[in-house]
Amino acid sequence: MTPSSFKLPLAPPNTLGRRFQYAFLSLDPGKARLYPSAGYVEFGSTSDYVELVRRTVQRIARLIRAQGRRGSRASCRVISVTDVSIDCCSLDRGPRLYRAGSRGDYGLLRQLVSAITSASSRGDYGLLRSVDLNLCTRPGKRGEAIAWVHAAISYAVKVLQNNGPLGGKISDLPWLAKATLFSKARLAGPGTQPGLRTAGLTLDSLGTVLLGGAIAYAGAETIGERRETLEFYIIPDTVAEVYITLRDLMIGTGVLDSTLIRAARLAKTFPVSLEAAASLVLAVSIAERYGSLEQLSSAQLAEVEQLDKSALVVTVTPQQRPLVRSAVPLTTALYFQYNSRTLRLMLKVAQQLAQQVMADRELSGAADVVGVCINTLLLHVYSQDASHLAHCIRGLESIAVSLEDKGQYDLASSIYRLIGMLVHDIT
């Protein structure tokens, strides 16, 4: 390591914390060299690191403006960061923080242990307060409250004021950062598997996890009769600039109504898998950004091809501790298989029908058919068996006739056009 270089310790492998850091680093992959097996990334200079932090804050600020968020009536601090001012009340709180491990959450013996152990035993809030990441806060029931994105901004401000990394040791990571992918390993408490402890991590490790989590977060949605909340994240496979392109396509104008959240609502309204719904909205987003497949230049085609399976949609159920519920690969297969107008119309029909079903429960059968069709789009790509789509088309024809009988001619007309496009695409 040269005197001016900087080594950033990475969160343990397979954790969301490591993937969040990959999201942060993907904003400019050329600024650092990744050593995943050794567990660190090396920047050529501390100024390169500071510049990447600066770019991350600017991106978060642009996202706030795109959403049109305004501060609440409560008095919040306005922080000047680089060339932007951020009203802390205007920030979405981002990923959930957890109180697991806080004193009072357990019996008397555990409370005693918590009282003499590190900040990690005081939950996420205690951890963030212990390292003074509270420059930016949000209104809470008991005064000012710390939230994930606010802590990320607080860290960034300190780095920019310091004009370099902060260094120092931390005792733990937030619970979400310790949640694991593709593994049953756990990071907290006695009995942790060797090699998965958070020892050796620094305040900069925590800060980049927070910044990367703010980038990867795609919003939350309630599902099911029990109104269970799911959080959605766009998680990169590795450090790559293409991840940021894919992330922007799936998050769109912001987490309040992201492209991915619209996909989740499709999966909530129709009998559709999240993978099929996400594939449909991604294909439509690609068409809106790049145009139809036949219009692509060779450079654009190469860029779109790189998007395929470069990230996962990870869903997390916030309980006492975060539970990773599913991890679904994002694929561009529908964009390459179908005419972009077909996909746009399929999405439009689904959205129109979703509104109609709320007013007329007799259309629930029609919603079932449209859900089957969306699933079938992806199934046909994988199997190349046209019989699946033939079944979908027959169902759509039945729906169109029923809608005409009800006098809903606009939606029926859209479905007839969709049928024609699907027939054209498979013949």
N, C-alpha and C positions, 0 to 999 in steps of 0.2 A: 504494500500500500504506500503510495507516494504521500509526502507530508500534507498536501492539499486535498487529498482524496478523502472520502467519507464512506464508512461501512454502516449500512442500515441493517440491524438484525431483523430477520423475518419471523413471523408467527409460526408455530409448529405446522408441519405438513398436514394436508387433509382437512385443515380447519377453515372456516369461513374467514377468519382473520387473515390467513395467508392469501386467500383469494381477493379479499378487500385490498390488500397491499398491491396485488397484481393489477387491480383496477386503477389504483392511484398511479402506478408506474406506467400504465398503458397510455396515459396522456402524452407521454413523450418517451417511448422505449429507448431512444438513442442516448438518453442522458445517463444511463447506468448499465452496469453489466450484472446479470443475474447469476447467482450461484445457488440454485435451489437445494442441492444436496448438502452443501455446507451451511445453509440457513442464513444467508445474507445477500445483500445486493450492494455493489460498490459504485459510488458516484465519482466521476473524475475530479470533482471539486465541490466544496461546500456551496459555492455559488450556484452550481447546477441544481443542487438540492433545493435551495431557496427559490430558484426560478420555477421549479416544478410545483412547489407549494403555492407560489403566487398564481400560477396558471390554474391550479385546482380551485382556489378561492374565486377567481374571476369566472370560472365556469359555473360554480354554485350561484354566484350573483346574477349571471345571465339567466339562469333557470328561474330564479325568483321573479325577474322582470317578465319573462315569457309567461309565467303563470298569473301575472298581474296581482301578486299578493301585496297586501298592505298591512302595516302594523296594526295591532289591536289598540283599543282605547287606553289600555294600561300603558304606563310609562316604561319604555324599554330603552336600553342603551343603543345608540347608533355608532357603529364602529367603522372607521375609515381604514380600508384595507387596499393597498396599492392605489389604483385609480377609481375605486368604487367605495360607496358608503353602504353599509348593510344595517338595516333596522332589525335588531334581534327579534322583535315581535313578528317580523314578516317571514321568518324562517319556518319551514315545516320541521317538525321535531325529528323526522327521519326514523331510523330503526328504533325499536323499543329498548328501553333500559330496564333492568331487572333488579328487584330487591332481594332476590334469593341470597341467603347467607347473612342477611342483616340481623342484628341483635333483635330478639323478639320474635323472629320467625320460627324458632325452635324451642326446645325445652330448656330447663335451667342449666343442664350440663353444657349444651351447645352454646348457650349464651355466655357461659363462663369462658369457654374456649374462644369465642368470638371476641371477647373483651381483651384478650391478651395476644391475639394474632394480628396479622397485617390487615391493610385496608381491603384486601380481597375478600375478607370475611364480612365486610360491611356492604356487600352488594355493589352494583355498578355505580350508584350515586356516591357512595363512600369512596370508591376508587377514584372517580373523576374529581371529587372535592379534594382528595388527599394530594393531588398533583396540581391543584389550582387551575383547572381548566374551566373557569367560571367567569371569564371576562364578558362572555355573551350568554345571557340567560333568557328564559321565557317566563311569563306570568304563570304562577301555580296557585293551588288552593291555599298554600301556606306561605305565600310570598314568592320570591324568585326561585325558579326551578331549573335544574340542569337537564338538557336533552342532548341526544347524540350529535345532531348537526351543529348545535350551539357549541358543544365542547370541541368539535372539529374546527370551527371558526376560531375559537379561543386559542387552540393550539397554533393555528396558522398565524394568528396575530403575533404570538410570542416568537415564532421562528423569524418572521419578517422584522420584528423589532430587534431581535438578537442578530439578524443578518447571518444566521447559521443554525445548525441543529442544536437542540437543547441538551442532549446527553442525559445523564442520570439514569438510575435504575427504577424499574417499576416492580411491584409485587405480583401483578396479575393483569389479565385482560378482561374486558367486558364479557359477560356470559355468551352473547351472540357470537363473538369472535372465537370462542372456544368450542362452539358447536362444530361437529365434524361431518364431512361428506365421505360416503363409501367406507365408513369405518365405525365400529362400536367403541372406539377409544374415547375416553373422557379425560378432561384436563384438570378438573378441580377435585380437591379433597384427597384423603389418604388413598393409597392403592393406585395412583396414577401410573400408567404404563411408562417405562423408561423411555426417555427421548421426547416425551410429549409435555414436559414441564415448561413453564414460562420463564424459568430462570435465564438470565442473560439478556432479557429484553429491556429496551430503554424507553424513555418517554417519547422518543421519536418513533419507535415501533408502535406504541399506542396511538400517537398522533396520525400516523399514516394509515393505521387500521380505521380510525375514525373518518379521515378524509375519504379513503377508498370506500367505506361503507356508505357514506353520503352519496357517492357517485353511483354505486351499485344498486341502491335502494330504488325500487320502482313503484312504491305505494302499497296501500293495504286495502282489503275488501272483505266485507262480511259475507259469509256463505251459509247455506243450509238453514233448516228450521230453527236450530239452536243459535243462529246468528254468530257463528264462530268467526273470529277474525283471522285472516291469513295475511302475512306480509310477503311481498314479492321482491326478488332480487335478480339482477342480471349479473351472473358470476362468470368471469373469464376463465378459460382453461390455462392460460399462461399470460405473460406480458406481451401484448401485441396491440398495435395502433388500430387494427381492424375491430378490436373489441369496442373501442369508443364509438366507431361508426355504427356498429350493431346496437350498442346501448342507446345511442341517440335515436335510432329508428324505433326502438321498442318503448322508449320513455316519451319521445315526442316533446310536447310543450311543457311537461312537468308531471310530478308524481300525483297531483290532485286528480288528473284525468289522463293518465299515461296510456299509450297504445296497449301496453301489457294489461293494464287494469280493464280496458275495454274487452280484451280477450278473456279475462277472468269473468267478466259479466256475461259473456257469451256462454262460458262453461257453466255459469250459475243458472242461466235462463233455459238453456237447451241441454239435451243429453249429449254433451260434447266433451271430449277429453281436453285437458289444458294444452296438450301438445298440438292437437289439431287446431284449436282456436288460436293459439299463439302463432302457428305456421301460417294461418290465413291472414291474420292482421299484419304479420311481418311481410308477407308477399305483397299485400296491398301497399304497405309503407314503402317497400322497395320500388314498386311501380310509380308511386307518387314522387319519389326522389329522383329516380333514374329514367323513368319512362318504360315502355314495353321492351321486352327482350330483344326484338328485332332492331330496335333503335340504338342499342348500346354500342359504344365504341369499344375497341379491343381493351383499352385501359379500364373502362367502366366494367366490362365483363369480368376482367381479372379481379377487380375489387369486389364485385358481388359474389364471385365464386369463393373468395376468401372468407366471406361472412359465414359460410355454411359450417354449422357445428363449432363455432369458435367460442360459444358461451352457453351457459345453462340458465334456465329459469328455475330458481330455487324458491320453494315456498316454505315459510316458517310459521308455526303456530305458537303465538306467545302464550305461555302458561306460566307456572311459577318460574320455570326456566324455559329457554327457547327449544322447540322441537322441530328439527328439519323434517318436513313432511314429505317432500318430493323434490326430485331434480330432473328436469326435462330438457333435453337438448333442443336448441333452436336451429331449425333447418330452413333453407331457402328452396326446398324441393318443389313447393307449389308454384313458386314464381317461374321456375324453369319448365314446369309441366303444362301449365294452363295459360290461356290468354289473359292478360291483366284485366281486361274488361269483364271477363267471366268472374274473376275473383272479386272485383269491386262490386259487381251486381250481387254476388252471393252474400257478401257482407252487408250490403244495403238491404237486401230482402230480410236477412236475419234481424237487423236492427229495426226495420219497420214492423216485422211480425212480433218482435219482443214488446213493442209499444201496444200493438193490437191485443196481444194475449192478456195484458194487464186489465184491459177493458172488457174482454170477452173470453171467458174461461173455456168456451166451447172450441176455441182455436188451439187448445193445448195439444191436440192430436197433430195439428199442422206444425207446431213447434217441434214435436218429436221427429217428424219427417225431415225438417230442415236440419235438425241436429244430426240425424243419421247421414244426411248429405255432406255436411261439413266433415264429419269423421271419414266419410267415404272418399273425399278428395285426397286425403293423405293415404288411405288404404290402397287406393288405385295406383298411386305413385310407387308404393312398395311392392305391390303384387303384379301390377300391369295386367290385371284381370278386369276387363270392361264390364263384366256382369255385375260388379258392385255398383257402378254408376248407373247401369241400366235399371236396377232396382230403385235407386234414388230418383231417377227421372220419372218412373211410373208413379212414385209417391208424390212428386211435385205436380204432376198432371192432375192427380186427384184433388190436391189442395187447391189448385187454380180453379177447377170446376166448382168446388165448394165455396170459394170466395166470391165467384161470380154470382152464385145463388144468393149470397148474403148482400150483394150489391157493392162489394169492395173491389171495384174494377181496377183501380190503380195498382194495388198490390197483386191482383191476379195477372195484370198485364206484365208486371215486372217478372213474375214467376214464369210466364210463357216465354219471355225473352231469355231468361236464364236457362230454361230447358233447351232452347235453340242453340245457345252458346255452348252448353255442355255437350250436346250431340255433335256440334262442329269440332270440339276439342278432342273427342275420342274417336272420330272417324277420319 
